[in-house]
Amino acid sequence: MPPEAATTTHWVHDLSPFLIRFNESFGIRYYGLAYLAGFAVAYWLLIRSSKRGQTTLTPNQIADLMVALIIGVLAGGRLGYFLLYTPELLLSEPLSILRVWDGGMASHGGFVGVTVALLWFARKNGQRLLHLGDLIVCVAPAGLMFGRIANFINGELWGKVSNVPWAVIFPESAPGLPPAYIAPRHPVQLYSAVLEGALLLGLMQWLLWRTPLIRQSPGRLTGVFLVGYAIARCIDELFREPDASLILGLSRGTFYSIFVLIAGVALCLRKSEPLAPAR
């Protein structure tokens, strides 16, 4: 007997992951464009911060920093996905990590990659690590927002079954079944785009421009971002279908966010020396 048919008033996801498609697996994907958009917005905001005296980094140094961040995000996010979510695949098919067209990035892994990139850049350029971190977390939510929107376009990382009016039928959640027999789900990717992206970006930019934290308390903005992201991610996970086995009864996104929250609280409580006045 087929399962009970879903409510036909729910929208059936039919978006293509390609802006331009050349063949079945090759083309210009929205996911790649999301990364480009995130890096472009981050660069523009950092240049703006430099011109307004929020940092002593020069435009050339910001360009070098962006290169390091791009490498850190991509390498950390990709490796983090395999280590945190599918370690068995990395062991059985190690070359699968190179199949970037199959997707698979982890934001928590991206955070680690960014941290490594900032450590390298800080040492190379004689910059304070916490100041660099504060600058980056004020622009990072833009990339998170675009990335989650791309997840929605791709029809991946869907939410739990729901009959709310805005629920979406994702065909890939039940391959082989006609849409009428597929349960609608929360479009949690869009929830994430708002919570982890738009709202967090607005908060961090407000703190950057309306408070003296960037110069008086290096590391505090990073702490606020980590706490805010951890809370937003845990809320999202309430509506998201787990894409890997649970850890201690928690989804992996929630479990890993606990450590992000702890790190954020520690940075918020940490005392640090103010930056030297700009010359």
N, C-alpha and C positions, 0 to 999 in steps of 0.2 A: 504494500500500500504506500503511495507517495505521501510525504509529509503534508500537513495542512498548509494551504496556500497563504502566502503573506498578503498583507493589505496592499491592494493595487495602487493606492494613492501615493505610496512612497516612491521617490525618484530612484530609478535604476542607474547606477553609476556607469557611464559609457564614455568617459573621457579618455583620450589617447595620451600616452606618456610622451609622445613625440610632438614637437612643434612642426618639424619637417622630417619626413620619413623617407629614406632612400631604399631600404629593403626591410625584411622582417625584424632584424635586430640592430640595424644601424641607422642613425639619424641624429637630429638635434633634439635632445630630451629636455623636458622642463626641469628635471632634477639637476642636470648640469647647469642650466640657466639660473636655477635658484642659488647655486653656489656662487656663480659669477655675480649675481645681484647682491648677495650678502657681502661679498668681498668689496664690491664697488661702493656700496653704501658705507661700509666700515672705513674704507680709505677716505671717502669724502668727509665723514664726520671727524676722523683723526686730523686731517688737514685743517679743518675748521677749528679744532681744538688748539692746534699749533699756532694758527693765526691770531687766536684770541688769548694767547698766553697761558693756556691751561697746562702746557707742557713745553719743555725746552727742545723736544725732538724737532729736527729740521724736516722739510718735505722729503729730502733724499733719505734720511734715516727712517722716515715713516714708510717709504717705498720698500726699503730693505726689510723692515719689520713685517710688512704685508707678505713678502715672499716667504719669510720664515714661518709666518702663521698659516699660510696656505699649505705648506708642506706638513706642518704640525697637525692641522685639522684633518687633512686627507689621510695621512699615515696613521695618526692616532685613532681617528674614527673608524677606519677600515680594520685595523688590527684589533681595536677594542670590540668591534662587532663579533669577530670570530672568538676572541678570548672570553668575552662575557656572555655571549648568547649561543654560539655554536662551536664550542671547542672541539667537539667530536669530529666536525667537518674539517677543521684545520689539521687534525691528526690523520684522518683518512684520505683527504684530498688537499694537501698543502698548497697546490698551485691554484686552488679555487680562490685564494685571496687576491689573485691577479685579475679575476673575472669581474672587473668593476661594473660591467654592463649588466650584471645580474643583480646589482644593488647590494645593500648591506653596509650601513654606517651606524655607529653608536655615539650618541652625544657625550656620554660619560668618557668614552675613549678619546673623543675629540678634545675634551677638557685636559686630559693628560698630555695629549700631543701639543696643545697650546702651551701648557706649562713648561714642557721641555724646550719648545721654541723660544719662550720668553727667557728661560734661564740662559740659553745660548746667547741670545741677543743682548741681555743685560750685561753679561760678562764681556762680550766683545766690544760693547760701546760704553761701558762704564756707567750704566744706568741702574737705578734702583728697581729691583724686581717688583716690589709692591706697587710702585708708581705705574710701571708698565701694565701690570695686571689691572689696575684701576681703569686705565685708558681702554683696555680691550673689553672689559666687561660692560662698559658703557655703550659699546657698539655691537657686541656679539649677539644680542637678541634679534637684531635684524636678520642675521643669517639663520637663526633658529626659526623665525617666522616664515621666511621664504622656503626653508627646507620642509616645514610641516605642510605648507600649501602644496608643495610638490608631492609629498606623500599622499595627499588627498587626490591630486590629479592622477597619480599612479594607481590609486585604488588599493593601497597597501596600509598596513598597520591600522586596520579598522577597529572600531569599538565593539562593545558587548551588544548582544541582541537587545533591541528596544523598540517600542511602538510609539515613541514621541513623534509628533508631526514632522519634525525635521530629520528623522532617521533616514538612512540611505541603504539601498540594497546594493551590496558589493558582490557582483557575480563571482569574483575570485575567492570569496569566502566559502563557496560551495560549488566547486568546478563540476560541470556536467549537468547540473540541475537548471531548469528554466527559471527565469527571474521570479515567476509567480510562486515558486515553491522555496524561495530563499528568504530567510528571516532578515528584516531590516536591522540596521545597527547604528549605534551612535557614530556620527562623523567626528570621531575624537581627534583626528588630525587637525580639524579646524579649531577645536577647543584649545589644542596645544598651540596653534599659531597665534591665538589671542593671548592665552595666559603666559606661555613661555616666551612669546615673541613681542607682540604689540604692547601689552601692558607693562612687561618688564623693560622694554626699550624706553617707553615713556617715563617710567620711574627712574631709570638710571640716567637718562638725559636730564631730567629735572634735578636730580641730586648733583649732577656734574655742574650744571650752570647756575643753580639757585642756592647752593651751599658751598662752604669752603673746604669740604672734605678732601677734594682731590689734592690740595696742597698741605692742609693742616694734619690730616690723618691718613697717610698712605696705607693702603690695605683695607680700609673700612668699606670703600665702595665694592671691592672684590668680595668682602664678607657679605654685604647686603645682597649682591647678585647671587652668590651661592645659596644663601638662605631662601631668597625669592624663587630661584630656579627649583630648588629641592621641593618647596611647598607646592609650586605650580605643577611639577612633574608628578608628585604624589596625588594631587587632585585629578590630573589627567588619567592616571593609572586606575582610578576608581571606575572609569568608563571604558577603558581600553581592554581589548581581548589579549591576554598574555600570549606572547609569541615564543615563549620558552618555558621550561618547567619552573615551578615556584621554588623559592628559597625560604625556608622557615615559614611557609604559608604566605609569603609575600611575592608579588611579581618582581621580576629582576629589576625593572625600572625603579620600583619603590625601594627595594633592598639597597641598591647602589646609591640612591638619593639620600639615604640615611647618613652615609659617610660624607656626602657633599654638604649636607646640613650641618654636621659636626664641624667640618672644616670652616664653613661660613661663620658659625657662631664663634669659633676660636678667633678668627680674624676680626670680627666685630668687637671682641673683648680685648684684643691685643693693643697695647700702647705702642705707638711708633713716633719717631722724630719727624717733625714737619719738614717739608722740602725746603731747600734754600731758596730765598727770594729770587725771582727772575731778574736777570740783569738787563 
